[in-house]
Amino acid sequence: MPIPTSRSELLDAIEGNFAKLFKDLETVPATRCHETTLEGHAKETMMSVHNLVSYLVGWNHLVLKWIDLDSKGDAIEFPESGFQWNQLGALAQKFYSDYEDIPFDELLTEFEDAKKRIVTFISSQTNDRLYGVNWYEKYTLGRMIQFNTSSPYSNARTRLRKWKRANGIA
């Protein structure tokens, strides 16, 4: 799928990639979602499907945090307070920890809710607001949202489908 360059393309990418991923997530047996047999986000680590969803929820919540801080005119620490861009493996571990006690079905609901909130925000914005000016360094707001929603959804689906095939899950 090409990189979105408009509000409608961004919405299509988020909704399409989310729907495909969510359909695959719903077929993961609850008894298997905590197995650490999936390639991790940090080099040479393993994670569970629960961790994978935790990672996506964490990034969706970060996007919502950025949007909220921006709307208030407050400074945003990218990617997250206490983390630099070269520490994304450690940030992934934080996300795993943040959501480790949430049952998988509830985590999926949280994932869906966070995505809906992002979609609602995007729907309320103009193309110019999303793609007309740089928002963070050389990136537009739309591109930053896409980097942390539709792209990771697609990547997660690829990882998940590979894991499901390797583990005989239809």
DRENDO-1510 file (C-alpha; in Angstrom, 1 decimal, always signed):
<recs>
REC; n; res; u; v; w
REC; 1; MET; +0.0; +0.0; +0.0 .
REC; 2; PRO; +1.4; +3.4; -0.9 .
REC; 3; ILE; +2.2; +5.9; +1.8 .
REC; 4; PRO; -0.9; +8.0; +2.6 .
REC; 5; THR; -0.7; +11.7; +1.5 .
REC; 6; SER; -4.3; +12.7; +2.4 .
REC; 7; ARG; -6.8; +12.4; +5.3 .
REC; 8; SER; -8.9; +9.9; +3.3 .
REC; 9; GLU; -5.8; +7.8; +2.4 .
REC; 10; LEU; -4.6; +7.8; +6.0 .
REC; 11; LEU; -8.1; +6.7; +7.2 .
REC; 12; ASP; -8.2; +4.0; +4.6 .
REC; 13; ALA; -4.8; +2.7; +5.6 .
REC; 14; ILE; -5.5; +2.7; +9.3 .
REC; 15; GLU; -9.0; +1.1; +9.0 .
REC; 16; GLY; -7.9; -1.5; +6.4 .
REC; 17; ASN; -4.7; -2.6; +8.2 .
REC; 18; PHE; -6.4; -2.6; +11.5 .
REC; 19; ALA; -9.4; -4.7; +10.3 .
REC; 20; LYS; -7.0; -7.4; +8.7 .
REC; 21; LEU; -4.9; -7.5; +11.9 .
REC; 22; PHE; -7.8; -7.6; +14.3 .
REC; 23; LYS; -9.4; -10.5; +12.4 .
REC; 24; ASP; -6.2; -12.5; +12.8 .
REC; 25; LEU; -5.8; -11.5; +16.4 .
REC; 26; GLU; -9.4; -12.8; +17.2 .
REC; 27; THR; -8.3; -16.3; +16.1 .
REC; 28; VAL; -5.4; -16.6; +18.5 .
REC; 29; PRO; -6.5; -19.0; +21.3 .
REC; 30; ALA; -6.4; -17.4; +24.7 .
REC; 31; THR; -4.3; -20.3; +25.9 .
REC; 32; ARG; -1.6; -19.3; +23.5 .
REC; 33; CYS; -1.5; -15.5; +23.7 .
REC; 34; HIS; +1.2; -15.5; +26.4 .
REC; 35; GLU; +3.7; -17.8; +24.8 .
REC; 36; THR; +6.9; -16.0; +24.2 .
REC; 37; THR; +7.5; -17.6; +20.8 .
REC; 38; LEU; +7.1; -14.6; +18.5 .
REC; 39; GLU; +10.1; -12.5; +17.3 .
REC; 40; GLY; +10.4; -9.5; +19.6 .
REC; 41; HIS; +10.7; -5.8; +18.9 .
REC; 42; ALA; +14.2; -5.6; +20.4 .
REC; 43; LYS; +17.0; -7.4; +18.7 .
REC; 44; GLU; +17.4; -11.1; +19.7 .
REC; 45; THR; +14.3; -11.0; +22.0 .
REC; 46; MET; +11.1; -13.0; +21.9 .
REC; 47; MET; +7.6; -11.8; +22.8 .
REC; 48; SER; +4.1; -13.1; +23.0 .
REC; 49; VAL; +1.0; -12.2; +21.0 .
REC; 50; HIS; -0.1; -10.3; +24.1 .
REC; 51; ASN; +3.1; -8.3; +24.1 .
REC; 52; LEU; +2.6; -7.6; +20.4 .
REC; 53; VAL; -0.9; -6.1; +21.1 .
REC; 54; SER; +0.5; -4.3; +24.1 .
REC; 55; TYR; +3.1; -2.7; +21.9 .
REC; 56; LEU; +0.4; -1.5; +19.4 .
REC; 57; VAL; -1.8; -0.2; +22.3 .
REC; 58; GLY; +1.2; +1.6; +23.7 .
REC; 59; TRP; +2.0; +3.4; +20.5 .
REC; 60; ASN; -1.7; +4.2; +19.9 .
REC; 61; HIS; -1.8; +5.8; +23.3 .
REC; 62; LEU; +1.4; +7.7; +22.6 .
REC; 63; VAL; -0.2; +9.1; +19.4 .
REC; 64; LEU; -3.2; +10.2; +21.4 .
REC; 65; LYS; -0.9; +11.8; +24.1 .
REC; 66; TRP; +0.9; +13.7; +21.4 .
REC; 67; ILE; -2.3; +14.9; +19.9 .
REC; 68; ASP; -3.6; +16.0; +23.4 .
REC; 69; LEU; -0.4; +17.8; +24.3 .
REC; 70; ASP; -0.3; +19.5; +20.9 .
REC; 71; SER; -3.9; +20.7; +21.2 .
REC; 72; LYS; -3.0; +22.3; +24.6 .
REC; 73; GLY; +0.1; +23.9; +23.1 .
REC; 74; ASP; +2.3; +21.9; +25.5 .
REC; 75; ALA; +5.8; +20.6; +24.6 .
REC; 76; ILE; +5.9; +17.0; +23.4 .
REC; 77; GLU; +8.9; +14.7; +24.3 .
REC; 78; PHE; +9.3; +12.4; +21.4 .
REC; 79; PRO; +8.9; +9.5; +21.3 .
REC; 80; GLU; +8.0; +9.4; +25.0 .
REC; 81; SER; +9.2; +11.0; +28.2 .
REC; 82; GLY; +12.4; +9.4; +29.3 .
REC; 83; PHE; +13.0; +7.7; +25.9 .
REC; 84; GLN; +15.0; +8.6; +22.9 .
REC; 85; TRP; +14.4; +7.4; +19.3 .
REC; 86; ASN; +17.4; +5.0; +19.7 .
REC; 87; GLN; +15.7; +3.4; +22.7 .
REC; 88; LEU; +12.6; +1.9; +21.0 .
REC; 89; GLY; +13.5; -1.6; +22.2 .
REC; 90; ALA; +13.3; -0.4; +25.8 .
REC; 91; LEU; +10.1; +1.5; +25.1 .
REC; 92; ALA; +8.6; -1.8; +23.7 .
REC; 93; GLN; +9.6; -3.5; +26.9 .
REC; 94; LYS; +7.8; -0.7; +28.9 .
REC; 95; PHE; +4.7; -1.3; +26.8 .
REC; 96; TYR; +4.8; -5.0; +27.5 .
REC; 97; SER; +5.0; -4.3; +31.2 .
REC; 98; ASP; +2.3; -1.6; +31.2 .
REC; 99; TYR; -0.3; -4.0; +29.9 .
REC; 100; GLU; +0.9; -7.4; +31.2 .
REC; 101; ASP; -1.9; -7.7; +33.7 .
REC; 102; ILE; -4.7; -6.9; +31.3 .
REC; 103; PRO; -6.6; -10.0; +30.0 .
REC; 104; PHE; -6.1; -10.5; +26.3 .
REC; 105; ASP; -9.8; -9.9; +25.4 .
REC; 106; GLU; -9.7; -6.6; +27.3 .
REC; 107; LEU; -6.5; -5.6; +25.7 .
REC; 108; LEU; -8.1; -6.2; +22.3 .
REC; 109; THR; -10.9; -3.9; +23.3 .
REC; 110; GLU; -8.5; -1.2; +24.4 .
REC; 111; PHE; -6.6; -1.6; +21.1 .
REC; 112; GLU; -9.9; -1.1; +19.2 .
REC; 113; ASP; -10.9; +1.9; +21.4 .
REC; 114; ALA; -7.6; +3.6; +21.0 .
REC; 115; LYS; -7.7; +3.2; +17.2 .
REC; 116; LYS; -11.2; +4.6; +17.1 .
REC; 117; ARG; -10.1; +7.7; +19.0 .
REC; 118; ILE; -7.3; +8.2; +16.5 .
REC; 119; VAL; -9.7; +7.8; +13.6 .
REC; 120; THR; -12.1; +10.3; +15.2 .
REC; 121; PHE; -9.3; +12.8; +15.6 .
REC; 122; ILE; -8.1; +12.4; +12.0 .
REC; 123; SER; -11.7; +12.7; +10.7 .
REC; 124; SER; -11.9; +16.1; +12.4 .
REC; 125; GLN; -8.8; +17.4; +10.7 .
REC; 126; THR; -8.2; +19.0; +7.3 .
REC; 127; ASN; -5.7; +17.7; +4.7 .
REC; 128; ASP; -3.7; +20.8; +5.3 .
REC; 129; ARG; -3.5; +20.2; +9.0 .
REC; 130; LEU; -2.4; +16.6; +8.5 .
REC; 131; TYR; -0.2; +17.0; +5.4 .
REC; 132; GLY; +0.3; +20.6; +4.7 .
REC; 133; VAL; +3.1; +21.5; +7.1 .
REC; 134; ASN; +5.8; +19.7; +9.0 .
REC; 135; TRP; +4.7; +18.8; +12.5 .
REC; 136; TYR; +7.7; +17.1; +14.0 .
REC; 137; GLU; +11.1; +17.8; +12.4 .
REC; 138; LYS; +10.6; +16.9; +8.7 .
REC; 139; TYR; +7.4; +14.9; +9.2 .
REC; 140; THR; +3.8; +16.0; +8.9 .
REC; 141; LEU; +1.2; +15.1; +11.5 .
REC; 142; GLY; -0.4; +12.6; +9.2 .
REC; 143; ARG; +2.9; +10.9; +8.5 .
REC; 144; MET; +3.7; +10.7; +12.2 .
REC; 145; ILE; +0.3; +9.1; +12.9 .
REC; 146; GLN; +0.8; +6.7; +10.0 .
REC; 147; PHE; +4.3; +5.7; +11.3 .
REC; 148; ASN; +2.7; +4.7; +14.6 .
REC; 149; THR; -0.6; +3.2; +13.5 .
REC; 150; SER; -1.2; +1.7; +10.0 .
REC; 151; SER; +2.5; +0.8; +9.4 .
REC; 152; PRO; +2.9; -1.1; +12.7 .
REC; 153; TYR; -0.5; -2.7; +12.1 .
REC; 154; SER; +0.7; -4.1; +8.8 .
REC; 155; ASN; +4.1; -5.2; +10.3 .
REC; 156; ALA; +2.3; -6.9; +13.3 .
REC; 157; ARG; +0.0; -8.8; +10.9 .
REC; 158; THR; +3.0; -10.1; +9.0 .
REC; 159; ARG; +4.6; -11.3; +12.2 .
REC; 160; LEU; +1.4; -12.7; +13.6 .
REC; 161; ARG; +0.5; -14.7; +10.4 .
REC; 162; LYS; +4.1; -16.1; +10.3 .
REC; 163; TRP; +3.7; -17.2; +13.9 .
REC; 164; LYS; +0.3; -18.7; +13.4 .
REC; 165; ARG; +1.5; -20.7; +10.4 .
REC; 166; ALA; +4.5; -22.0; +12.4 .
REC; 167; ASN; +2.2; -22.9; +15.3 .
REC; 168; GLY; -0.6; -24.6; +13.2 .
REC; 169; ILE; -3.2; -21.9; +14.1 .
REC; 170; ALA; -5.7; -21.4; +11.3 .
</recs>
